[in-house]
Amino acid sequence: MSDDETRKDETVNETGEGSSADDAEPTPGATDEAESAQGGDDEVAQLREQLEQQKEEVLRAKAEMQNIRRRADIDVEKAHKFGTEKFVKELLPVVDSLEKAVESAQNQEVQNEEVVSRIKEGVDMTLDMFIGALSKFNVEQINPVGEPFDPQKHEAMSMVPSNEAEPNTVIAVMQKGYLLHDRVVRPAMVMVAKAEEPEGGNVDEQA
């Protein structure tokens, strides 16, 4: 082999022009694009998973709201049906006491003072029980004897001259009134004092 050919072979070996295509390294740009595509697919998968979880949470929340609404409707229905149950239970002993008083009067002679005394005692106890039962439900009596007349709570049935009470003062209660939570259920029917007319007033007028 000549010296020229030998030098050409050495040059080829040094520059690598004679190496095969399999030994070539991949380009950096192609690697970055592949990694970017893989990362995008993972992100889409995560977003889809989060969306499914949120859908399930929304469905569970709707189901819970429906259950709450259904239970509330049942509670309201029960309240309408049995709202006065406690009130009725409080009044039942009052009814029992009245019935016993009536039975006692029917079985004995009314002229018997002992029987009359027992009936009075029973009625007094019944009245106390009844007032106590009402007070448990914030029902109060209006019994304004000696108090100034209040048109918001009292209904004046008559005006009576009086020198023993200040004018516009309640001197008698014909029927007691009642309050429910400070609201007037029934006003008290009362007699109200007014100033007495001077004696001989008519004579002066005629003169």
Order of alpha helices (4+ residues) and beta strands (2+ residues): alpha-alpha-alpha-alpha-beta-beta-beta-beta-beta-beta-alpha
